Amino acid sequence: MDDSSWQSTIQDLGTPLHEAIFVVLDLETSGGAPHLGAGITEIGAVKVQGGLHLETFSTLVNPLHPIPSYITNLTGIDDALICDAPSIDFVLPDLFQFLGDESTVFVAQNAPFDLSFLKAAARLHGYSWPAFRVLDTAIMARRVLSREEAPNCKLGTLAQVFGAEVTPNHRALDDAKATVDVLHGIFERLAGFDVFTVEEALNFSAPKKSRSTRQPTSPEAQ
């Protein structure tokens, strides 16, 4: 069997990227980490398949504590804006329904940050977080872009590199839409690395093991 036939056989065992359903999600929060008392203030998500937007999910969330002024300066979200918004325990059932089953691929820019808040909220309210496969656009971008193309992998930088139609502005749905365009731009680059399936993308973007422990990046760095 030649190399091309072998590669095709391996890819046949996986889920082609154009067939998989991805949920690209972004959060705004009241601080840098849930263990420090911060909560979710906004959720935005876009469900995509084959380059098409299928559905969107967007809601403000009342974290049940005051929004710090530096967060308001960053996001525009203040106490008045979220005073009538649902708390996260009311939002979670609708969010889980939107996310779907574990065949969904979860995508986020700096995914550990968003997942830390979502998993903490789920755990607090008695939900088990599904074992979604996860793609992190920041990690993937660094694997497919040179330093000359992108000096950093912040969402604003990547949105410019990939020509995103929506400019990131620290509001959840707009940032999720920008991340969708970044994801699709990355997928185009992945073809050059012979990556065509979800499984290959997960392997390609798997974080390298390190002895150091890194904390999720705060909202200001996204």
N, CA, C and O of each residue as an XYZ file, in Angstrom:
888
protein
N       0.848     -1.195      0.000
C       0.000      0.000      0.000
C       0.882      1.243      0.000
O       1.763      1.361      0.852
N       0.669      2.187     -0.943
C       1.508      3.375     -0.974
C       1.062      4.356      0.096
O       0.027      4.169      0.736
N       1.872      5.426      0.287
C       1.617      6.364      1.377
C       0.264      7.039      1.235
O      -0.438      7.220      2.230
N      -0.119      7.417      0.011
C      -1.382      8.126     -0.181
C      -2.574      7.229      0.153
O      -3.557      7.689      0.735
N      -2.486      5.957     -0.212
C      -3.563      5.031      0.109
C      -3.661      4.812      1.605
O      -4.755      4.726      2.162
N      -2.502      4.723      2.256
C      -2.480      4.543      3.714
C      -3.108      5.748      4.406
O      -3.904      5.594      5.332
N      -2.743      6.958      3.948
C      -3.296      8.168      4.540
C      -4.800      8.240      4.344
O      -5.530      8.624      5.257
N      -5.268      7.872      3.155
C      -6.703      7.907      2.881
C      -7.452      6.930      3.779
O      -8.549      7.225      4.254
N      -6.843      5.754      4.010
C      -7.483      4.769      4.866
C      -7.619      5.288      6.286
O      -8.665      5.116      6.912
N      -6.566      5.927      6.805
C      -6.615      6.485      8.153
C      -7.687      7.561      8.247
O      -8.443      7.608      9.218
N      -7.751      8.433      7.227
C      -8.722      9.520      7.251
C     -10.152      9.003      7.138
O     -11.080      9.618      7.663
N     -10.330      7.886      6.460
C     -11.660      7.307      6.343
C     -12.206      6.871      7.702
O     -13.418      6.748      7.877
N     -11.311      6.639      8.659
C     -11.733      6.199      9.977
C     -12.192      7.362     10.842
O     -12.808      7.143     11.885
N     -11.907      8.587     10.434
C     -12.251      9.752     11.234
C     -13.458     10.490     10.682
O     -14.080     10.066      9.708
N     -13.775     11.611     11.332
C     -14.878     12.468     10.902
C     -14.316     13.622     10.098
O     -13.587     14.446     10.652
N     -14.627     13.716      8.811
C     -14.116     14.837      8.014
C     -14.514     16.173      8.636
O     -15.618     16.313      9.164
N     -13.627     17.140      8.574
C     -13.899     18.441      9.174
C     -15.174     19.072      8.616
O     -15.900     19.751      9.343
N     -15.447     18.855      7.342
C     -16.618     19.491      6.744
C     -17.932     18.819      7.150
O     -19.009     19.357      6.895
N     -17.843     17.642      7.781
C     -19.054     16.952      8.223
C     -19.346     17.152      9.702
O     -20.488     16.988     10.131
N     -18.349     17.498     10.478
C     -18.517     17.614     11.923
C     -19.313     18.867     12.282
O     -19.302     19.859     11.552
N     -19.999     18.801     13.415
C     -20.691     19.965     13.964
C     -19.801     20.573     15.047
O     -19.384     19.893     15.984
N     -19.524     21.850     14.900
C     -18.699     22.585     15.852
C     -19.558     23.629     16.549
O     -20.363     24.303     15.907
N     -19.391     23.764     17.851
C     -19.976     24.889     18.571
C     -18.830     25.779     19.026
O     -18.001     25.390     19.849
N     -18.807     26.974     18.470
C     -17.757     27.948     18.772
C     -18.318     28.907     19.820
O     -19.296     29.610     19.563
N     -17.708     28.934     20.985
C     -18.287     29.629     22.133
C     -17.322     30.668     22.693
O     -16.103     30.496     22.670
N     -17.909     31.749     23.195
C     -17.127     32.775     23.887
C     -17.892     33.233     25.116
O     -19.119     33.321     25.101
N     -17.162     33.522     26.170
C     -17.740     34.040     27.400
C     -17.195     35.419     27.708
O     -16.060     35.751     27.367
N     -18.037     36.226     28.367
C     -17.555     37.381     29.108
C     -17.775     37.048     30.575
O     -18.745     36.378     30.929
N     -16.880     37.514     31.417
C     -16.934     37.158     32.832
C     -16.663     38.388     33.690
O     -16.244     39.434     33.195
N     -16.911     38.237     34.982
C     -16.706     39.347     35.915
C     -15.309     39.363     36.514
O     -15.017     40.166     37.401
N     -14.448     38.479     36.030
C     -13.083     38.429     36.548
C     -12.300     37.316     35.885
O     -12.748     36.712     34.910
N     -11.125     37.056     36.431
C     -10.193     36.186     35.751
C     -10.329     34.703     36.011
O      -9.802     33.898     35.242
N     -11.027     34.309     37.082
C     -11.095     32.881     37.399
C     -12.279     32.597     38.309
O     -12.570     33.392     39.203
N     -12.969     31.477     38.099
C     -14.116     31.150     38.951
C     -13.718     30.878     40.399
O     -14.494     31.164     41.310
N     -12.524     30.331     40.629
C     -12.132     30.035     42.010
C     -11.832     31.297     42.804
O     -11.677     31.249     44.024
N     -11.751     32.439     42.101
C     -11.564     33.723     42.777
C     -12.893     34.456     42.953
O     -12.925     35.613     43.372
N     -13.984     33.771     42.630
C     -15.297     34.347     42.834
C     -15.913     35.001     41.616
O     -17.021     35.530     41.701
N     -15.229     34.979     40.487
C     -15.772     35.587     39.272
C     -16.844     34.680     38.676
O     -16.837     33.466     38.882
N     -17.761     35.288     37.937
C     -18.827     34.529     37.308
C     -18.998     34.916     35.851
O     -18.401     35.884     35.380
N     -19.811     34.161     35.150
C     -20.108     34.415     33.740
C     -21.099     35.572     33.650
O     -22.079     35.618     34.393
N     -20.835     36.509     32.733
C     -21.752     37.629     32.521
C     -22.409     37.599     31.142
O     -23.429     38.255     30.929
N     -21.840     36.848     30.211
C     -22.442     36.750     28.883
C     -21.920     35.500     28.180
O     -20.751     35.135     28.308
N     -22.812     34.858     27.440
C     -22.443     33.694     26.637
C     -22.868     33.945     25.203
O     -23.996     34.359     24.937
N     -21.958     33.691     24.290
C     -22.281     33.731     22.868
C     -21.727     32.492     22.203
O     -20.588     32.107     22.467
N     -22.508     31.860     21.345
C     -22.044     30.637     20.684
C     -22.655     30.544     19.295
O     -23.774     30.997     19.055
N     -21.897     29.946     18.389
C     -22.343     29.735     17.019
C     -22.120     28.273     16.673
O     -21.029     27.739     16.872
N     -23.163     27.625     16.152
C     -23.057     26.225     15.714
C     -22.824     26.226     14.208
O     -23.599     26.816     13.455
N     -21.757     25.566     13.772
C     -21.398     25.566     12.356
C     -21.141     24.154     11.870
O     -20.758     23.272     12.639
N     -21.360     23.956     10.582
C     -21.058     22.679      9.924
C     -20.800     22.965      8.451
O     -21.580     23.659      7.798
N     -19.715     22.432      7.941
C     -19.399     22.605      6.530
C     -19.282     24.052      6.102
O     -19.612     24.396      4.967
N     -18.812     24.903      7.004
C     -18.661     26.317      6.686
C     -19.926     27.134      6.829
O     -19.900     28.343      6.601
N     -21.043     26.509      7.203
C     -22.320     27.202      7.315
C     -22.686     27.436      8.777
O     -22.451     26.579      9.629
N     -23.264     28.607      9.061
C     -23.782     28.902     10.394
C     -25.158     28.254     10.520
O     -26.062     28.560      9.743
N     -25.320     27.360     11.492
C     -26.588     26.668     11.689
C     -27.487     27.374     12.696
O     -28.674     27.578     12.442
N     -26.917     27.746     13.838
C     -27.686     28.375     14.916
C     -26.755     29.263     15.727
O     -25.534     29.109     15.700
N     -27.373     30.210     16.458
C     -26.613     31.001     17.417
C     -27.284     30.933     18.784
O     -28.483     30.683     18.901
N     -26.479     31.161     19.804
C     -26.958     31.202     21.186
C     -26.339     32.434     21.826
O     -25.127     32.636     21.757
N     -27.179     33.261     22.453
C     -26.652     34.482     23.052
C     -27.505     34.878     24.241
O     -28.731     34.934     24.145
N     -26.860     35.151     25.355
C     -27.582     35.629     26.530
C     -26.632     36.343     27.479
O     -25.480     35.944     27.644
N     -27.131     37.400     28.097
C     -26.460     37.967     29.250
C     -26.729     37.064     30.441
O     -27.726     36.342     30.469
N     -25.845     37.105     31.418
C     -25.993     36.276     32.616
C     -25.725     37.154     33.836
O     -24.741     37.893     33.880
N     -26.595     37.064     34.800
C     -26.396     37.803     36.049
C     -25.503     36.977     36.969
O     -25.917     35.905     37.410
N     -24.285     37.445     37.273
C     -23.394     36.667     38.137
C     -23.752     36.773     39.622
O     -23.123     36.139     40.469
N     -24.758     37.575     39.920
C     -25.253     37.736     41.297
C     -24.236     38.418     42.207
O     -24.222     38.209     43.420
N     -23.397     39.228     41.599
C     -22.494     40.095     42.358
C     -22.139     41.286     41.467
O     -22.305     41.213     40.250
N     -21.654     42.376     42.054
C     -21.353     43.573     41.267
C     -20.273     43.326     40.218
O     -19.361     42.525     40.425
N     -20.390     44.027     39.087
C     -19.393     43.941     38.029
C     -18.273     44.941     38.331
O     -18.559     46.129     38.477
N     -17.030     44.518     38.428
C     -15.935     45.465     38.669
C     -15.830     46.492     37.548
O     -16.164     46.209     36.397
N     -15.372     47.662     37.892
C     -15.303     48.752     36.913
C     -14.367     48.423     35.754
O     -14.628     48.824     34.620
N     -13.288     47.703     36.021
C     -12.359     47.401     34.927
C     -12.982     46.442     33.916
O     -12.640     46.471     32.734
N     -13.896     45.593     34.382
C     -14.619     44.709     33.456
C     -15.609     45.521     32.626
O     -15.750     45.295     31.424
N     -16.284     46.453     33.258
C     -17.201     47.323     32.514
C     -16.445     48.125     31.464
O     -16.927     48.291     30.344
N     -15.270     48.621     31.815
C     -14.459     49.370     30.847
C     -14.042     48.494     29.672
O     -13.929     48.969     28.542
N     -13.813     47.214     29.946
C     -13.364     46.289     28.908
C     -14.506     45.824     28.015
O     -14.354     45.750     26.796
N     -15.648     45.511     28.618
C     -16.733     44.853     27.887
C     -17.961     45.730     27.655
O     -18.767     45.455     26.765
N     -18.101     46.778     28.454
C     -19.324     47.572     28.389
C     -20.463     46.977     29.191
O     -21.553     47.550     29.235
N     -20.233     45.843     29.825
C     -21.261     45.185     30.633
C     -21.191     45.723     32.060
O     -20.157     45.619     32.720
N     -22.298     46.300     32.531
C     -22.333     46.830     33.890
C     -23.512     46.243     34.658
O     -24.279     45.440     34.126
N     -23.644     46.656     35.910
C     -24.690     46.097     36.770
C     -26.078     46.354     36.204
O     -26.953     45.494     36.297
N     -26.287     47.524     35.620
C     -27.608     47.850     35.082
C     -27.973     46.933     33.918
O     -29.135     46.561     33.752
N     -26.973     46.569     33.113
C     -27.238     45.747     31.933
C     -27.649     44.332     32.300
O     -28.466     43.722     31.610
N     -27.084     43.805     33.387
C     -27.352     42.402     33.726
C     -28.335     42.231     34.874
O     -28.578     41.108     35.314
N     -28.906     43.331     35.368
C     -29.751     43.210     36.565
C     -30.983     42.335     36.332
O     -31.441     41.654     37.249
N     -31.518     42.350     35.118
C     -32.699     41.536     34.814
C     -32.357     40.262     34.038
O     -33.257     39.542     33.605
N     -31.074     39.983     33.861
C     -30.650     38.789     33.123
C     -30.792     37.552     34.006
O     -30.737     37.665     35.231
N     -30.972     36.377     33.410
C     -31.061     35.147     34.211
C     -29.717     34.787     34.828
O     -28.668     35.113     34.273
N     -29.745     34.126     35.955
C     -28.517     33.599     36.539
C     -28.124     32.324     35.803
O     -28.919     31.762     35.050
N     -26.906     31.878     36.025
C     -26.359     30.788     35.221
C     -27.137     29.486     35.421
O     -27.186     28.662     34.509
N     -27.744     29.282     36.593
C     -28.485     28.034     36.804
C     -29.710     27.943     35.896
O     -30.144     26.844     35.550
N     -30.272     29.094     35.508
C     -31.390     29.087     34.571
C     -30.917     28.963     33.124
O     -31.657     28.489     32.262
N     -29.695     29.388     32.867
C     -29.156     29.370     31.503
C     -28.639     27.997     31.109
O     -28.752     27.602     29.949
N     -28.078     27.270     32.054
C     -27.391     26.018     31.737
C     -28.245     25.009     30.970
O     -27.738     24.429     30.011
N     -29.507     24.763     31.329
C     -30.277     23.775     30.552
C     -30.391     24.133     29.078
O     -30.254     23.264     28.217
N     -30.642     25.405     28.781
C     -30.730     25.828     27.376
C     -29.372     25.724     26.689
O     -29.293     25.367     25.513
N     -28.313     26.032     27.416
C     -26.980     25.934     26.827
C     -26.643     24.484     26.504
O     -26.123     24.196     25.426
N     -26.931     23.575     27.421
C     -26.646     22.164     27.162
C     -27.447     21.654     25.971
O     -26.941     20.868     25.170
N     -28.691     22.097     25.852
C     -29.489     21.695     24.706
C     -28.864     22.202     23.412
O     -28.843     21.489     22.410
N     -28.354     23.434     23.431
C     -27.710     24.002     22.245
C     -26.430     23.243     21.905
O     -26.161     22.974     20.735
N     -25.653     22.903     22.908
C     -24.380     22.216     22.675
C     -24.589     20.836     22.054
O     -23.783     20.395     21.235
N     -25.653     20.163     22.433
C     -25.917     18.845     21.870
C     -25.130     17.750     22.561
O     -24.638     17.928     23.676
N     -25.017     16.614     21.888
C     -24.352     15.471     22.518
C     -22.845     15.545     22.302
O     -22.317     16.522     21.771
N     -22.171     14.482     22.730
C     -20.711     14.509     22.732
C     -20.093     14.342     21.352
O     -18.869     14.321     21.222
N     -20.925     14.223     20.315
C     -20.383     14.260     18.957
C     -20.030     15.684     18.534
O     -19.268     15.889     17.589
N     -20.594     16.672     19.248
C     -20.266     18.074     18.989
C     -18.807     18.326     19.340
O     -18.300     17.792     20.327
N     -18.135     19.138     18.532
C     -16.768     19.564     18.837
C     -16.842     20.971     19.417
O     -17.340     21.892     18.770
N     -16.349     21.129     20.625
C     -16.351     22.414     21.317
C     -15.130     23.208     20.881
O     -14.014     22.689     20.876
N     -15.344     24.471     20.514
C     -14.252     25.325     20.031
C     -14.284     26.640     20.794
O     -15.352     27.211     21.013
N     -13.116     27.118     21.199
C     -13.021     28.436     21.819
C     -11.624     28.986     21.617
O     -10.667     28.238     21.420
N     -11.523     30.288     21.669
C     -10.233     30.973     21.687
C      -9.749     30.978     23.132
O     -10.385     31.572     24.002
N      -8.624     30.316     23.384
C      -8.151     30.100     24.751
C      -9.180     29.285     25.529
O      -9.720     29.733     26.541
N      -9.436     28.081     25.030
C     -10.494     27.226     25.552
C     -10.400     26.948     27.055
O     -11.448     26.880     27.698
N      -9.214     26.782     27.659
C      -9.187     26.495     29.098
C      -9.875     27.565     29.936
O     -10.460     27.258     30.974
N      -9.811     28.817     29.493
C     -10.465     29.891     30.240
C     -11.979     29.688     30.249
O     -12.597     29.666     31.313
N     -12.575     29.540     29.069
C     -14.027     29.378     28.986
C     -14.470     28.097     29.682
O     -15.468     28.092     30.403
N     -13.730     27.013     29.469
C     -14.116     25.748     30.080
C     -14.024     25.789     31.600
O     -14.809     25.128     32.279
N     -13.082     26.550     32.145
C     -12.971     26.630     33.604
C     -14.239     27.225     34.208
O     -14.698     26.774     35.257
N     -14.805     28.237     33.551
C     -16.035     28.850     34.049
C     -17.245     27.942     33.822
O     -18.086     27.795     34.708
N     -17.333     27.341     32.650
C     -18.480     26.485     32.345
C     -18.503     25.250     33.233
O     -19.557     24.870     33.742
N     -17.355     24.625     33.420
C     -17.297     23.434     34.258
C     -17.582     23.769     35.717
O     -18.233     22.997     36.420
N     -17.091     24.929     36.172
C     -17.361     25.339     37.554
C     -18.848     25.593     37.757
O     -19.411     25.200     38.779
N     -19.483     26.245     36.796
C     -20.916     26.514     36.905
C     -21.717     25.216     36.868
O     -22.652     25.039     37.648
N     -21.349     24.308     35.961
C     -22.037     23.027     35.867
C     -21.903     22.245     37.173
O     -22.882     21.706     37.690
N     -20.702     22.192     37.685
C     -20.455     21.453     38.930
C     -21.252     22.049     40.094
O     -21.824     21.314     40.899
N     -21.288     23.378     40.180
C     -21.988     24.059     41.267
C     -23.477     23.746     41.265
O     -24.111     23.677     42.318
N     -24.032     23.554     40.060
C     -25.476     23.351     39.951
C     -25.856     21.907     39.620
O     -26.965     21.635     39.160
N     -24.931     20.997     39.858
C     -25.259     19.581     39.801
C     -25.287     18.951     38.430
O     -25.932     17.921     38.232
N     -24.590     19.561     37.468
C     -24.522     18.991     36.118
C     -23.142     18.371     35.882
O     -22.129     18.850     36.392
N     -23.135     17.306     35.104
C     -21.868     16.736     34.644
C     -21.526     17.373     33.305
O     -22.344     17.385     32.385
N     -20.328     17.896     33.203
C     -19.917     18.512     31.935
C     -19.629     17.398     30.920
O     -18.832     16.505     31.206
N     -20.260     17.436     29.745
C     -20.040     16.367     28.763
C     -18.579     16.302     28.309
O     -17.850     17.292     28.368
N     -18.178     15.131     27.860
C     -16.798     14.921     27.405
C     -16.659     15.357     25.940
O     -16.352     14.553     25.059
N     -16.896     16.653     25.708
C     -16.748     17.172     24.351
C     -15.291     17.118     23.910
O     -14.379     17.320     24.711
N     -15.088     16.845     22.634
C     -13.770     17.057     22.059
C     -13.572     18.565     21.917
O     -14.509     19.289     21.581
N     -12.354     19.034     22.174
C     -12.110     20.473     22.272
C     -10.991     20.893     21.318
O      -9.917     20.293     21.283
N     -11.278     21.940     20.547
C     -10.254     22.585     19.719
C     -10.074     24.005     20.216
O     -11.045     24.725     20.448
N      -8.826     24.398     20.375
C      -8.474     25.741     20.845
C      -7.878     26.510     19.673
O      -6.809     26.157     19.174
N      -8.569     27.567     19.230
C      -8.090     28.293     18.051
C      -6.754     28.979     18.299
O      -5.973     29.159     17.364
N      -6.479     29.364     19.534
C      -5.188     30.000     19.812
C      -4.042     29.018     19.594
O      -3.029     29.362     18.984
N      -4.206     27.795     20.095
C      -3.164     26.778     19.925
C      -3.031     26.392     18.455
O      -1.920     26.292     17.933
N      -4.157     26.178     17.795
C      -4.108     25.777     16.395
C      -3.466     26.852     15.524
O      -2.694     26.552     14.614
N      -3.798     28.111     15.818
C      -3.231     29.211     15.024
C      -1.718     29.249     15.144
O      -1.018     29.475     14.156
N      -1.216     29.029     16.338
C       0.241     29.064     16.506
C       0.913     27.934     15.743
O       2.076     28.060     15.359
N       0.208     26.834     15.516
C       0.787     25.717     14.776
C       0.790     25.969     13.263
O       1.631     25.425     12.547
N      -0.142     26.785     12.779
C      -0.241     26.968     11.319
C       0.276     28.315     10.843
O       0.450     28.513      9.641
N       0.527     29.254     11.765
C       0.996     30.585     11.393
C       2.424     30.805     11.869
O       2.824     30.304     12.920
N       3.168     31.538     11.105
C       4.516     31.913     11.531
C       4.446     33.156     12.409
O       3.428     33.846     12.441
N       5.539     33.437     13.123
C       5.614     34.638     13.943
C       5.517     35.895     13.084
O       5.023     36.929     13.535
N       5.986     35.799     11.858
C       5.908     36.948     10.958
C       4.456     37.245     10.579
O       4.066     38.404     10.444
N       3.668     36.196     10.411
C       2.258     36.384     10.075
C       1.457     36.886     11.263
O       0.590     37.747     11.112
N       1.741     36.354     12.443
C       0.980     36.706     13.643
C       1.940     36.788     14.830
O       2.360     35.754     15.351
N       2.295     38.006     15.266
C       3.226     38.135     16.394
C       2.671     37.579     17.689
O       3.428     37.246     18.601
N       1.338     37.475     17.776
C       0.697     36.858     18.929
C      -0.579     36.167     18.442
O      -0.979     36.320     17.288
N      -1.198     35.421     19.324
C      -2.414     34.700     18.947
C      -3.624     35.197     19.703
O      -4.515     34.418     20.043
N      -3.662     36.508     19.971
C      -4.876     37.106     20.520
C      -5.953     37.094     19.443
O      -5.656     37.100     18.249
N      -7.193     37.079     19.878
C      -8.294     36.977     18.928
C      -8.300     38.146     17.951
O      -8.555     37.955     16.762
N      -8.022     39.353     18.436
C      -8.002     40.509     17.547
C      -6.974     40.370     16.449
O      -7.229     40.731     15.300
N      -5.811     39.849     16.797
C      -4.753     39.642     15.813
C      -5.156     38.592     14.795
O      -4.997     38.797     13.592
N      -5.678     37.467     15.273
C      -6.069     36.385     14.370
C      -7.231     36.802     13.466
O      -7.291     36.407     12.302
N      -8.146     37.597     14.004
C      -9.266     38.075     13.187
C      -8.756     38.906     12.015
O      -9.295     38.818     10.912
N      -7.725     39.711     12.245
C      -7.135     40.486     11.160
C      -6.419     39.586     10.165
O      -6.561     39.760      8.954
N      -5.657     38.633     10.666
C      -4.899     37.741      9.790
C      -5.829     36.966      8.864
O      -5.535     36.807      7.679
N      -6.932     36.492      9.390
C      -7.837     35.650      8.611
C      -9.008     36.425      7.999
O      -9.912     35.830      7.413
N      -8.987     37.730      8.136
C     -10.019     38.549      7.493
C     -11.406     38.310      8.028
O     -12.358     38.225      7.252
N     -11.550     38.197      9.351
C     -12.865     37.959      9.956
C     -13.823     39.093      9.613
O     -13.436     40.261      9.588
N     -15.075     38.736      9.350
C     -16.087     39.733      9.007
C     -16.514     40.550     10.223
O     -16.944     41.694     10.078
N     -16.400     39.974     11.419
C     -16.776     40.660     12.655
C     -15.512     40.989     13.437
O     -14.652     40.130     13.631
N     -15.404     42.227     13.880
C     -14.251     42.644     14.672
C     -14.490     42.292     16.142
O     -15.513     42.695     16.695
N     -13.590     41.561     16.789
C     -13.768     41.225     18.207
C     -13.881     42.502     19.050
O     -13.154     43.471     18.830
N     -14.795     42.483     20.010
C     -15.030     43.686     20.815
C     -15.332     43.369     22.280
O     -15.905     44.193     22.993
N     -14.948     42.181     22.721
C     -15.209     41.735     24.094
C     -16.694     41.668     24.410
O     -17.098     41.892     25.551
N     -17.500     41.364     23.419
C     -18.886     40.950     23.619
C     -18.994     39.539     23.066
O     -18.445     39.233     22.007
N     -19.698     38.690     23.782
C     -19.571     37.248     23.580
C     -19.960     36.779     22.178
O     -19.205     36.029     21.559
N     -21.110     37.198     21.663
C     -21.536     36.677     20.367
C     -20.657     37.196     19.240
O     -20.307     36.438     18.335
N     -20.295     38.471     19.276
C     -19.409     39.001     18.247
C     -18.054     38.295     18.277
O     -17.495     37.971     17.229
N     -17.535     38.060     19.465
C     -16.245     37.375     19.563
C     -16.358     35.928     19.100
O     -15.423     35.396     18.500
N     -17.495     35.283     19.374
C     -17.703     33.918     18.886
C     -17.756     33.905     17.358
O     -17.187     33.016     16.725
N     -18.435     34.884     16.767
C     -18.513     34.953     15.301
C     -17.132     35.192     14.699
O     -16.792     34.597     13.677
N     -16.342     36.050     15.318
C     -14.981     36.265     14.836
C     -14.154     34.990     14.945
O     -13.338     34.695     14.073
N     -14.369     34.234     16.022
C     -13.636     32.980     16.219
C     -14.030     31.946     15.171
O     -13.197     31.135     14.765
N     -15.289     31.961     14.724
C     -15.712     31.073     13.641
C     -14.885     31.353     12.387
O     -14.401     30.421     11.743
N     -14.724     32.617     12.039
C     -13.939     32.959     10.848
C     -12.482     32.554     11.016
O     -11.845     32.097     10.067
N     -11.959     32.722     12.218
C     -10.585     32.272     12.493
C     -10.490     30.759     12.332
O      -9.545     30.257     11.724
N     -11.463     30.032     12.872
C     -11.467     28.568     12.765
C     -11.465     28.131     11.306
O     -10.700     27.245     10.925
N     -12.310     28.740     10.494
C     -12.369     28.359      9.084
C     -11.071     28.711      8.360
O     -10.640     27.979      7.468
N     -10.450     29.820      8.737
C      -9.156     30.154      8.163
C      -8.089     29.138      8.536
O      -7.243     28.776      7.718
N      -8.140     28.685      9.776
C      -7.200     27.653     10.222
C      -7.435     26.354      9.461
O      -6.482     25.685      9.059
N      -8.702     25.995      9.262
C      -8.997     24.766      8.532
C      -8.402     24.802      7.127
O      -7.910     23.784      6.640
N      -8.443     25.949      6.481
C      -7.838     26.056      5.152
C      -6.333     25.787      5.217
O      -5.767     25.153      4.327
N      -5.703     26.273      6.271
C      -4.264     26.026      6.439
C      -3.968     24.570      6.770
O      -2.920     24.049      6.389
N      -4.879     23.911      7.473
C      -4.626     22.529      7.895
C      -4.454     21.587      6.712
O      -3.756     20.578      6.816
N      -5.083     21.910      5.593
C      -4.931     21.053      4.416
C      -3.469     20.930      4.013
O      -3.038     19.892      3.509
N      -2.712     21.993      4.238
C      -1.290     21.959      3.919
C      -0.483     21.064      4.833
O       0.668     20.741      4.541
N      -1.091     20.661      5.944
C      -0.443     19.745      6.882
C      -1.064     18.345      6.797
O      -0.832     17.502      7.663
N      -1.857     18.107      5.741
C      -2.549     16.823      5.556
C      -3.463     16.497      6.730
O      -3.569     15.347      7.156
N      -4.116     17.527      7.239
C      -5.085     17.351      8.329
C      -6.470     17.605      7.757
O      -6.786     18.720      7.342
N      -7.302     16.553      7.738
C      -8.613     16.654      7.097
C      -9.758     16.154      7.977
O     -10.923     16.304      7.608
N      -9.452     15.568      9.122
C     -10.491     15.029      9.998
C     -10.408     15.669     11.377
O      -9.395     16.264     11.744
N     -11.493     15.535     12.131
C     -11.502     16.051     13.495
C     -10.406     15.389     14.320
O      -9.702     16.047     15.087
N     -10.275     14.101     14.154
C      -9.279     13.363     14.939
C      -7.862     13.847     14.633
O      -7.040     13.995     15.538
N      -7.585     14.091     13.359
C      -6.270     14.600     12.980
C      -6.052     16.010     13.517
O      -4.945     16.349     13.936
N      -7.096     16.834     13.508
C      -6.986     18.196     14.040
C      -6.721     18.178     15.538
O      -5.930     18.975     16.044
N      -7.380     17.274     16.241
C      -7.149     17.156     17.683
C      -5.714     16.736     17.970
O      -5.074     17.268     18.878
N      -5.220     15.799     17.209
C      -3.847     15.346     17.394
C      -2.853     16.446     17.024
O      -1.846     16.640     17.705
N      -3.146     17.156     15.947
C      -2.272     18.216     15.469
C      -2.160     19.346     16.485
O      -1.097     19.948     16.639
N      -3.260     19.632     17.178
C      -3.292     20.771     18.088
C      -3.146     20.390     19.550
O      -3.274     21.247     20.424
N      -2.881     19.119     19.834
C      -2.754     18.685     21.221
C      -1.642     19.465     21.911
O      -0.527     19.528     21.393
N      -1.924     20.063     23.076
C      -0.895     20.838     23.774
C       0.311     19.971     24.109
O       0.187     18.807     24.490
N       1.463     20.570     23.955
C       2.680     19.853     24.305
C       2.790     19.774     25.815
O       2.460     20.727     26.521
N       3.253     18.639     26.309
C       3.375     18.445     27.754
C       4.449     19.364     28.314
O       5.501     19.576     27.713
N       4.142     19.899     29.490
C       5.091     20.786     30.158
C       5.083     20.479     31.649
O       4.065     20.071     32.207
N       6.209     20.678     32.271
C       6.282     20.462     33.714
C       5.656     21.621     34.481
O       5.277     21.464     35.642
N       5.549     22.749     33.860
C       4.966     23.903     34.533
C       3.452     23.853     34.443
O       2.898     23.255     33.520
N       2.791     24.473     35.391
C       1.328     24.545     35.404
C       0.923     25.948     35.016
O       1.291     26.914     35.685
N       0.163     26.069     33.933
C      -0.260     27.375     33.460
C      -1.715     27.605     33.825
O      -2.555     26.718     33.671
N      -2.004     28.810     34.312
C      -3.370     29.170     34.647
C      -4.079     29.674     33.400
O      -3.433     30.224     32.508
N      -5.417     29.496     33.318
C      -6.163     30.049     32.189
C      -5.944     31.552     32.084
O      -5.851     32.246     33.097
N      -5.863     32.048     30.864
C      -5.614     33.458     30.625
C      -6.844     34.270     30.946
O      -7.969     33.846     30.681
N      -6.627     35.446     31.520
C      -7.728     36.319     31.897
C      -8.357     36.940     30.676
O      -7.765     36.893     29.598
N      -9.567     37.536     30.804
C     -10.265     38.093     29.646
C      -9.476     39.163     28.923
O      -9.592     39.294     27.705
N      -8.655     39.949     29.662
C      -7.934     41.039     29.041
C      -6.937     40.557     28.001
O      -6.599     41.291     27.072
N      -6.459     39.306     28.155
C      -5.425     38.797     27.252
C      -5.980     38.104     26.039
O      -5.216     37.696     25.164
N      -7.306     37.955     25.953
C      -7.890     37.215     24.835
C      -7.939     38.062     23.589
O      -8.402     37.600     22.546
